[in-house]
Amino acid sequence: MSRKANAWDNAAVESFFKTLKVERVYQVRYETRAQARLDIVDWIEGYYNRRRIHSVANYLPPVTYEARLMAA
């Protein structure tokens, strides 16, 4: 754990939420919180984890990267 006021613990989460906002939330106007919740879950499960490439995962989607790790 880092010390108080050190942002290293939150860096990955902050990066994810920035990506979520820029790529999805700011692009859509939601009528209700329920609609927003469903759309965001769909974006995470349907796009972010399954199709969007990640540099940390050798430029593969997380699902593909994890499947290759399990097969090795």
N, C-alpha and C positions, 0 to 999 in steps of 0.2 A: 504494500500500500504506500502511496505517496503521502507527503505531508499536506497539511491544511493549505488551501489556496493553490495547490499544484494540480493542473488540469490533466495530467497524464491518465488518471483513472477513467476519465470520461471521454477521451479523445475518439475512440471508436464509436461510441453511442452518439456523440455530437455529430460526427461525420455522417452516420446513418440518417439522423433526423434532418440534416441539411439536404441530403440527397432526396429523401422522402418529400420534403417541402418543395424543393425546386422542380423535381421531375413529376410530381403528382398533385400535391395539395394546391399549389398556386395555379395549376392549369385547369382546375375543375371548380365549379360553384356548387356547393352542397346545399340542399334544402333543409335537411335535418341532420342531427348528430348520428342517427342510426344509418342514414345513407352514407355519411362520411366514413363511419366505422367499417361498413361492409366494403366500400370501395377501397379503403386503405388496406384492409386485410387481403382483398383480392389482388391488389398491386404487389404487396409483399410476397404472398404465396404464389401468385401466377406469373409475375415478371421478375421481381428482385431476386428471389431465390432460384428460379428455374431458367431464366434466359439472360439476365443482365450479367455481363462478365465483370469479374473482380480482379484487380491487379494482385491482391494478396493470394488469390487462388490460381496463380499462373494463367490469368486471363481466361478463366473458365467460370461458368455459373457455379454457385455453391453446391447444387445438387449433383452436378457432374463431377466436380472435384471430390466430393465426399464419396461418391460411388467408386471412383478410381482408387481412392485411398483404401476403401474396404476390400476391393478386389486384389490389391497388391499384397 
